[in-house]
Amino acid sequence: MLGRHARRLRGRLPKSQLLILLSVLGPGIITGLGGNDASGIYGYSLAGAQYQYQMLWVLALSTISLGVCQEMGARMGAVTGKGLADLIREEYGVKVTLFAMGALLLANYATTVSEFAGITAAIEVFASPSTRWFILPGVAAGVWLLVTRGDYRRLTRILLWASLVYVVYVASAFLAHPPWKKVLLQTFWPGSLRLDNAYVFMVINLIGTTITPWGLFYVQSSVRDGGIRAEEYGYTRLDVLTGAFASNLAAFFIVVCCGATLYHPGHPPNFDDAGQVARALRPVVGHLATLLFAVGLFNASCFGAIIVPLSTAYAITESLGWESGLGRRAREAPLFIGVFTFLIVVSALTVLFGGRNLTFLIILPNIVGGILLPIILVLMLRLINDKRLMGAYTNSRLYNGVAWITTIALILLSFALLAQNLIPGL
């Protein structure tokens, strides 16, 4: 894979390797765990509640795909010093870029709505619904100030500390006392595969929330914004692969927790949001599991409410060639701050005034993301294998194989889902 690049750079790395590691740590872990946001937790919860452990094989395979896809984006950021939207605009022109940005904006708006809906759902596990009118605007204002008044290093440190909260899902799963032998067996052996609408929908949902288009844009822009160079890339690669593993490990325990407690053969439960999942755990495994699940949901939703609008701001401004980056004020990067502010304000207002049932908007980004992802991956694969851009850092055959298999599988699944919806009884 990249071993030849790492060996080539090893002799030129500075002596203080720990300091270098700490200086580049963040983009991969933050992007990976950022996928476990409100819509992600909701999707994983449904997978466990409706299919028990039958979907764990999807997570096992998508961990490999996630690591490869995120690593490609980070590598392009380190080698070219440009974001993904920058490269797409420069290499494929404005029309292709505007199409990709339009689809990304739709998916990311729905995702940001799901984050604020997740914050509300977590709060309402223990408080009255009226508290949304006070807490939600406060959280939105806090998120806005943190990003627009902070810089790259400070925000990265805060998000890395927030990443530690995901351990609550590990505790929740162990409180549920699942049959671990069965869990491990179904993680690596899918059993009977199906092609019915609900099953295909859930597979796309899981892949779409694990490998996200916004994550691909964010990780590359974040590497560029952090000033990470090709000479330091070996450490960033470790950060990215660690993030992919940690992300799907957290997802694994969410599925296990809900599969052990909420799955009923022949009567699959449904929930409007992850807050209902947290409340459903209380009579089965007790108040502590509900508390842990709700705390994790609140943290993940705040995490996503920062990362997703930020990723959108990066992508939109880069696609138009405008100034972008953390630490810049509105007069320095007006479009960057404007896009971020717009998404925060409109999404928070959608949740406040949009009614109680936001299930469609919560699940929409996972499906739109799963359908949009192959387009982004095809563009990425063409870019990263261009020696004019990447020099000696083009993909290995193994990386190309994993990325193309992921892309083709998503295209086939998307067509299967579309055909099932257009042709009744298929």
C-alpha positions, -999 to 999 in steps of 0.1 A, spaced: 0 0 0 17 31 13 46 13 29 70 23 2 61 60 8 66 56 46 100 40 41 110 68 17 101 95 42 114 78 74 149 91 70 138 127 66 114 128 96 124 151 125 136 134 157 107 146 179 82 121 164 58 124 193 55 162 188 49 156 151 22 130 159 4 153 182 6 182 157 -12 162 130 -35 142 152 -72 149 147 -86 150 111 -89 112 108 -103 105 143 -127 135 142 -140 126 107 -144 90 115 -163 95 148 -182 124 133 -200 98 112 -216 85 144 -238 115 146 -276 117 154 -286 101 120 -259 75 124 -269 65 159 -305 63 147 -296 42 117 -274 18 138 -301 16 164 -327 6 138 -303 -20 124 -300 -36 158 -337 -33 167 -350 -47 134 -323 -72 124 -305 -79 157 -269 -88 147 -276 -97 111 -262 -63 99 -229 -65 117 -211 -79 86 -219 -46 68 -200 -27 95 -171 -51 93 -167 -47 56 -174 -9 56 -146 -4 82 -121 -14 55 -138 8 29 -140 37 53 -103 35 61 -93 34 25 -117 62 14 -107 86 42 -70 78 37 -73 87 0 -88 121 9 -62 128 36 -34 118 13 -46 141 -15 -49 170 10 -13 165 22 3 161 -12 -16 187 -32 -23 212 -3 -59 216 -17 -94 205 -7 -114 179 -26 -138 205 -40 -108 226 -52 -95 197 -71 -128 187 -86 -134 223 -98 -99 226 -113 -99 192 -130 -136 187 -141 -150 222 -144 -178 242 -129 -208 221 -141 -196 188 -125 -187 208 -93 -220 225 -90 -239 192 -94 -218 176 -67 -222 207 -44 -259 208 -49 -264 172 -39 -240 177 -10 -258 207 3 -291 189 3 -276 159 21 -258 181 46 -288 203 53 -308 172 62 -278 159 83 -275 192 102 -312 191 109 -308 155 123 -280 168 146 -303 194 162 -331 169 163 -307 145 181 -298 172 206 -335 178 212 -343 141 215 -314 136 240 -326 165 262 -362 153 262 -352 119 275 -350 136 309 -367 170 305 -400 183 292 -404 191 255 -406 228 262 -369 229 271 -361 228 234 -370 265 231 -342 274 256 -315 248 251 -315 244 213 -308 281 205 -281 281 232 -264 251 217 -267 266 182 -251 298 194 -224 279 212 -215 259 181 -214 291 160 -191 309 184 -168 279 188 -162 277 151 -163 314 140 -142 326 170 -118 297 173 -89 284 153 -80 250 139 -58 238 168 -83 248 195 -113 232 177 -94 200 170 -84 197 207 -120 202 218 -133 176 194 -107 151 203 -117 153 240 -154 150 230 -144 118 210 -138 101 244 -175 102 252 -182 76 226 -170 50 251 -205 52 267 -219 30 239 -194 3 249 -207 4 284 -244 3 271 -237 -28 251 -221 -47 280 -251 -37 303 -274 -54 277 -255 -88 282 -256 -100 246 -247 -135 235 -211 -126 225 -205 -158 206 -235 -152 183 -225 -115 180 -190 -124 168 -202 -151 145 -226 -128 127 -200 -100 125 -179 -121 102 -206 -144 86 -236 -127 72 -258 -158 70 -287 -155 46 -285 -124 23 -317 -108 11 -327 -85 -17 -361 -72 -4 -367 -35 -2 -362 -31 36 -330 -51 37 -314 -32 8 -326 0 23 -309 -8 56 -276 -18 40 -275 15 20 -284 33 52 -255 17 72 -230 23 44 -243 59 39 -238 68 75 -204 51 78 -188 65 47 -202 99 42 -196 124 13 -192 152 38 -166 132 56 -145 129 24 -146 166 18 -139 174 55 -109 152 60 -91 165 30 -99 202 38 -89 196 75 -56 181 65 -50 211 42 -62 236 69 -38 220 94 -9 226 71 0 188 71 27 181 45 35 150 26 66 146 48 44 142 78 18 120 61 28 87 78 14 100 111 -18 114 95 -23 80 78 -22 64 113 -47 90 125 -71 83 97 -70 45 100 -74 47 138 -104 70 132 -121 45 108 -116 16 133 -128 37 163 -159 49 144 -172 15 134 -163 0 168 -186 25 184 -213 17 158 -208 -20 165 -216 -16 201 -247 5 193 -260 -23 171 -252 -49 197 -269 -30 225 -301 -25 205 -301 -60 190 -298 -75 225 -326 -54 240 -351 -42 214 -351 -70 188 -384 -90 187 -385 -117 159 -415 -112 137 -423 -78 152 -395 -54 143 -399 -22 163 -397 13 147 -386 45 163 -390 82 152 -356 92 166 -327 79 187 -343 95 218 -371 70 216 -345 43 215 -329 56 247 -363 56 265 -370 21 252 -339 8 268 -350 18 303 -375 -10 311 -352 -36 296 -317 -28 310 -324 0 334 -320 37 339 -281 37 336 -282 24 301 -307 50 291 -286 77 307 -255 66 289 -272 63 256 -288 98 259 -254 113 269 -238 97 239 -265 110 217 -262 145 229 -224 145 225 -226 129 191 -252 154 179 -232 184 191 -202 169 174 -220 165 141 -236 200 144 -200 214 143 -184 191 117 -212 188 90 -218 225 85 -181 231 86 -175 205 60 -202 221 38 -186 255 42 -153 241 31 -167 224 1 -189 252 -12 -162 279 -8 -135 257 -24 -158 248 -53 -161 285 -61 -125 294 -54 -132 316 -24 -112 320 8 -119 293 35 -105 281 67 -108 282 105 -96 313 123 -108 337 96 -134 364 104 -164 372 82 -146 400 63 -117 376 54 -139 346 44 -175 359 40 -188 329 20 -172 304 44 -187 320 75 -219 327 56 -225 291 46 -217 278 80 -240 303 97 -268 296 72 -268 259 79 -267 264 117 -296 289 118 -319 272 92 -314 237 106 -321 249 142 -352 267 131 -364 236 111 -362 216 143 -379 243 165 -408 249 141 -408 219 119 -431 197 140 -424 166 161 -418 140 135 -385 146 117 -379 109 109 -377 115 72 -351 142 75 -331 122 100 -328 92 77 -326 112 45 -289 120 47 -279 84 50 -298 74 18 -288 105 -2 -252 100 10 -252 64 0 -265 73 -35 -242 103 -39 -211 86 -26 -203 65 -58 -201 98 -78 -177 113 -53 -156 82 -52 -153 79 -89 -140 115 -90 -116 108 -62 -102 77 -78 -95 96 -110 -78 124 -91 -57 102 -68 -44 81 -97 -33 111 -117 5 111 -115 5 148 -125 -12 157 -93 0 130 -69 34 120 -82 47 90 -63 16 90 -40 -9 75 -63 -30 45 -52 -17 10 -49 -36 -18 -66 -51 -29 -33 -64 6 -25 -79 9 -60 -95 -25 -56 -112 -18 -23 -124 16 -35 -138 3 -68 -155 -26 -51 -171 -2 -26 -182 21 -55 -197 -7 -77 -215 -23 -47 -231 11 -38 -242 16 -74 -258 -18 -76 -275 -14 -43 -288 21 -53 -302 6 -86 -318 -23 -67 -335 1 -42 -347 24 -71 -360 -6 -91 -379 -20 -60 -396 14 -55 -405 19 -92 -416 -17 -99 -442 -29 -73 -438 -65 -63 -402 -68 -75 
